[in-house]
Amino acid sequence: MSSFHSQFRLDGKVALVVGGGSGIGRAAARAMGDLGALVVVGDVDAAKAAAVAKDIADASGRAETLTIDVTSEPGVGSAFQTLRARHPRLDVLVTTPAVNVRKRLLDYTEAEFDKVIALNLKGNFRILQHVGRWMSETVGGSIIVLSSIRSVVVEPGQGVYAATKAALVQLVRGFAAELAPKGVRVNALAPGVVETPLTDPIKQNKQWYEAYAKRNALGRWAREDEMGGPIAFLASDASSYVTGTVLFADGGWTAIDGRFEPPL
């Protein structure tokens, strides 16, 4: 049995982060690079991917980039053909892409519905299929899918987004059940409110921002780097008996009512 310290290391592993150019994907890439993985920073924005890869290299890690658009099946196929030519195996996948159209359900257009479904659900499904097949061939690996607290709680304006995040949890469970015989683990991370470029509009609204901070037990938003640790844990051998589950990193959002503390 290896030491607990070594179980958290990712030395010699190849880790792909789809959506690694910013936000939680960037945090995941940096964390795994710091733990010894060769990180492939995958993103539709090549410049952002290159910037993250440089950050990892500047910190004495190993990184490369991969341009990938999850909304295009031919594009995804081509990206994985390129990646397979570079590496004989893939040990870790973190997939983060998501979009939200904040709108009440009765006001949603079909085009807006299709946009959210196409990226959040279908795009991630494409990635999971390609990686699932590859890891099944090489036998072994860890897949981490970004879900959200919105998979279990929802507010006005997030109904379709929430539906996709709940659907991703069920896809995770399905893939976990089907890929387990090949030694592939599949889990989801469900963050709460995290300060990323995507949440900047909320940060500009002081009342909205503070309301979210007060809604969780810790009374604050998460930094994006605080998602790197949970992801690295799920990627590592320290979580070797963890599959088909959801790890909530939400500051206690789903544990409390968060609206009023009664005098006891």
C-alpha positions in Angstrom: 0.0 0.0 0.0 1.4 3.4 -1.0 1.8 6.2 1.6 -1.1 8.7 2.0 1.2 11.4 0.7 1.9 9.6 -2.5 -1.8 8.8 -3.0 -2.5 12.5 -3.6 0.3 12.9 -6.1 -0.4 12.8 -9.9 3.2 12.2 -11.1 3.3 10.5 -14.5 -0.3 11.0 -15.2 -1.8 12.8 -18.2 -4.7 15.0 -17.3 -7.0 16.8 -19.8 -9.0 19.8 -18.6 -11.8 20.8 -21.0 -12.6 24.4 -20.4 -9.2 24.8 -18.7 -8.7 28.4 -20.0 -10.6 30.1 -17.2 -12.5 29.8 -14.0 -12.8 26.4 -12.3 -11.1 24.7 -15.2 -8.1 26.9 -14.8 -8.0 26.1 -11.1 -8.2 22.4 -11.8 -5.3 22.6 -14.3 -3.1 24.5 -12.0 -3.8 22.2 -9.1 -3.1 19.0 -11.0 0.0 20.6 -12.6 1.3 21.4 -9.1 0.8 17.7 -8.1 2.9 16.4 -10.9 0.5 15.7 -13.8 1.2 16.6 -17.4 -1.8 18.9 -17.9 -3.5 19.3 -21.3 -5.3 22.6 -21.1 -8.2 22.2 -23.5 -10.3 25.2 -24.5 -12.1 26.8 -27.5 -10.0 29.9 -26.8 -6.5 29.0 -27.7 -5.0 32.1 -26.2 -6.6 31.5 -22.8 -5.4 27.9 -22.9 -1.9 29.0 -23.7 -1.9 31.5 -20.8 -2.8 28.8 -18.3 -0.3 26.4 -19.7 2.4 29.1 -19.3 1.3 29.6 -15.7 1.8 25.9 -15.0 5.2 25.8 -16.8 6.3 29.0 -14.9 5.5 27.1 -11.6 7.8 24.2 -12.8 5.0 22.1 -14.0 4.3 20.4 -17.4 1.5 21.6 -19.6 0.4 21.7 -23.2 -2.7 23.0 -25.0 -5.5 21.6 -27.1 -8.0 23.6 -29.0 -11.4 22.0 -28.6 -15.0 23.1 -29.3 -17.4 20.8 -27.5 -20.4 22.0 -29.5 -19.0 20.4 -32.7 -18.7 16.6 -33.0 -16.3 16.7 -35.9 -14.2 19.2 -33.9 -14.2 17.1 -30.8 -13.3 14.0 -32.8 -10.4 15.9 -34.5 -9.1 17.2 -31.1 -9.1 13.7 -29.7 -7.3 12.3 -32.7 -4.6 15.0 -32.1 -4.4 14.1 -28.4 -4.2 10.4 -29.0 -1.3 11.0 -31.4 0.6 12.8 -28.6 -0.1 10.4 -25.7 -0.6 6.6 -25.5 -3.1 7.1 -22.6 -5.2 9.6 -20.7 -5.4 9.2 -17.0 -7.7 12.1 -15.9 -10.4 14.1 -17.5 -12.0 17.2 -16.0 -14.8 18.7 -18.1 -16.3 22.1 -17.1 -18.0 23.8 -20.1 -21.4 25.4 -19.3 -23.5 28.3 -20.3 -26.6 29.9 -18.6 -29.3 32.0 -20.1 -30.9 33.7 -17.0 -34.5 33.9 -17.9 -37.8 32.7 -16.5 -39.0 29.5 -18.0 -42.2 31.0 -19.5 -40.0 33.5 -21.4 -37.5 31.0 -22.8 -37.2 30.7 -26.5 -36.6 27.4 -28.2 -33.3 28.7 -29.5 -32.1 29.7 -26.0 -33.2 26.3 -24.7 -31.2 24.5 -27.4 -28.2 26.7 -26.7 -28.0 25.7 -23.0 -28.7 22.0 -23.8 -26.2 21.9 -26.7 -23.3 23.0 -24.6 -24.0 21.9 -21.0 -25.4 18.5 -21.8 -24.7 17.4 -25.3 -21.2 18.9 -25.4 -20.1 17.3 -22.2 -21.7 14.0 -23.3 -19.5 14.1 -26.4 -16.4 14.5 -24.3 -17.5 11.7 -21.9 -18.0 9.3 -24.8 -14.6 9.9 -26.4 -12.8 9.7 -23.1 -14.8 6.8 -21.8 -13.9 4.8 -24.9 -10.2 5.7 -24.7 -9.9 4.9 -21.0 -11.8 1.6 -21.5 -9.2 0.6 -24.1 -6.2 1.5 -21.8 -8.1 0.3 -18.7 -8.2 2.8 -15.9 -8.7 6.5 -15.3 -10.6 9.2 -13.4 -13.3 11.4 -14.9 -14.6 14.5 -13.1 -17.7 16.4 -14.4 -18.6 19.8 -13.2 -22.2 19.9 -11.9 -23.5 22.5 -9.5 -25.7 23.1 -6.4 -28.3 23.8 -9.1 -28.6 20.1 -9.6 -30.6 20.0 -6.4 -31.7 23.6 -5.7 -33.0 26.2 -8.1 -34.1 29.8 -8.2 -36.1 31.8 -10.8 -34.1 32.3 -14.0 -32.0 29.1 -13.7 -34.5 26.4 -14.5 -32.9 25.1 -17.8 -29.4 25.4 -16.5 -30.4 23.5 -13.3 -32.0 20.8 -15.4 -28.7 20.3 -17.3 -26.7 20.1 -14.1 -29.1 17.5 -12.7 -28.9 15.6 -15.9 -25.1 15.6 -15.8 -25.3 13.9 -12.3 -27.3 11.1 -13.8 -24.9 10.8 -16.7 -22.1 10.5 -14.2 -23.8 7.7 -12.4 -24.6 5.9 -15.7 -21.0 6.2 -16.9 -19.7 5.1 -13.5 -21.8 2.0 -13.6 -20.8 1.1 -17.1 -17.1 1.9 -17.0 -16.3 0.4 -13.6 -15.4 -3.0 -15.1 -12.7 -1.2 -17.0 -11.3 0.5 -13.9 -12.6 3.9 -14.8 -14.0 6.1 -12.0 -16.6 8.8 -12.8 -17.6 11.5 -10.3 -19.1 15.0 -10.3 -18.1 18.1 -8.4 -21.0 20.4 -7.4 -19.7 23.9 -6.5 -21.7 26.6 -4.9 -21.0 30.3 -5.7 -17.5 30.7 -7.0 -15.8 33.9 -8.1 -15.0 33.4 -11.7 -15.3 35.5 -14.9 -18.7 34.0 -15.5 -20.1 35.3 -12.2 -18.6 38.9 -12.6 -22.1 40.3 -13.5 -23.4 39.2 -10.1 -20.3 40.7 -8.3 -21.2 44.1 -9.8 -24.6 44.0 -8.0 -23.7 44.4 -4.3 -27.1 43.3 -3.0 -27.1 40.1 -5.2 -23.5 39.3 -4.4 -24.0 39.7 -0.6 -27.2 37.7 -0.6 -25.4 34.7 -2.2 -22.6 35.1 0.4 -25.0 35.0 3.3 -26.9 32.0 1.8 -24.2 29.5 2.7 -22.8 28.4 6.1 -19.3 29.9 5.5 -20.8 33.3 4.7 -18.7 34.0 1.6 -18.1 33.1 -2.0 -15.5 30.6 -2.9 -12.3 31.5 -4.7 -11.8 29.5 -7.9 -8.6 28.0 -6.5 -10.7 26.4 -3.7 -12.2 24.1 -6.3 -8.7 22.8 -7.3 -8.3 20.8 -4.2 -11.5 18.8 -4.5 -10.9 18.1 -8.1 -7.3 17.0 -7.5 -8.6 14.6 -4.8 -11.1 13.0 -7.2 -8.3 12.8 -9.8 -5.9 11.1 -7.5 -5.6 7.6 -6.1 -6.6 9.0 -2.7 -10.2 8.6 -4.1 -9.6 5.2 -5.5 -12.8 3.8 -4.0 -15.0 6.8 -5.0 -17.1 6.6 -8.1 -20.6 7.5 -9.2 -21.0 10.2 -6.5 -21.3 13.9 -6.2 -18.9 16.0 -4.1 -20.5 19.2 -3.0 -18.0 22.1 -2.5 -20.6 24.6 -1.7 -19.6 26.2 1.6 -22.6 24.5 3.2 -25.2 26.0 0.8 -27.2 22.8 0.6 -26.9 22.1 4.3 -28.7 25.1 5.7 -31.9 27.2 5.1 -29.6 30.2 5.2 -32.4 32.8 5.6 -32.9 33.2 9.3 -31.1 32.0 12.4 -33.7 31.5 15.1 -33.0 32.4 18.7 -32.5 29.1 20.6 
